[in-house]
Amino acid sequence: MRELVILLGKRRGQSKRAITDMLALCMDKFLPLLQTRERKFQLLETLREASDGKMFLEREYSTCTTKLVNMLEEDAKIDEAAKIIQEIAIETYGSLEQKEKVEFILYQMKLVLARNDFVRCQILSRKISNKALNEDGLQAFKIRF
């Protein structure tokens, strides 16, 4: 199944809607059905690979990455998790809402602080503007920040 997801995701002329629906189906239906943690990890890696670099799949890519990093964090692989999540420049994603971006950046900051990398945390903190934190519905994030 993983090979087919990659193959169909890279096929020329494949409609964006078909690829988006395929990834959503894999994330919502197939991922919870997998028994072992290793298989879930492999499927998330495959979904990340299939959605990497496609602007219309920004939301799916960030969701897969967050789930993957959560699994690594639970396994106490903080360095690997922080390395993966730092690759994403979430502030440039236009398809995500401000709330999702702030939540993702706060999660990035949490992992970087777990590595005691205070310089990167300072850099990440500058990606969240005060204007964004003062919006309605983001007061809880302001407290976490």
HUPEBEL-V175137 format. One line per field, one symbol per residue. ss: DSSP state (H for helix, E for strand, L for the rest). psi: psi as a letter, one per 40 degrees, with the letter a starting at -180 (. if undefined). burial: # if it has 24 or more other C-alpha atoms within 12 Angstrom, else .. Layout:
BEGIN
ss = ???
psi = ???
burial = ???
END
This chain:
BEGIN
ss = LHHHHHHHHHLLLLLHHHHHHHHHHHHHHHHHHLLLHHHHHHHHHHHHHHHLLLHHHHHHHHHHHHHHHHHHHHLLLHHHHHHHHHLLLHHHLLLLLHHHHHHHHHHHHHHHHHLLLHHHHHHHHLLLLHHHHLLLLLHHHHHHL
psi = dddddddddehiehidddddddddddddddddehdiddddddddddddddehehdefdddddddddddddddddefgddddddddedhgdeehdeiidddddddddddddddddefgddddddddeehiddddeiheedddddd.
burial = .#..#..##.........##.###.##...#........##.##########...##################....#..######.#.##.#....###############........#..##.##...##....#..#...#
END
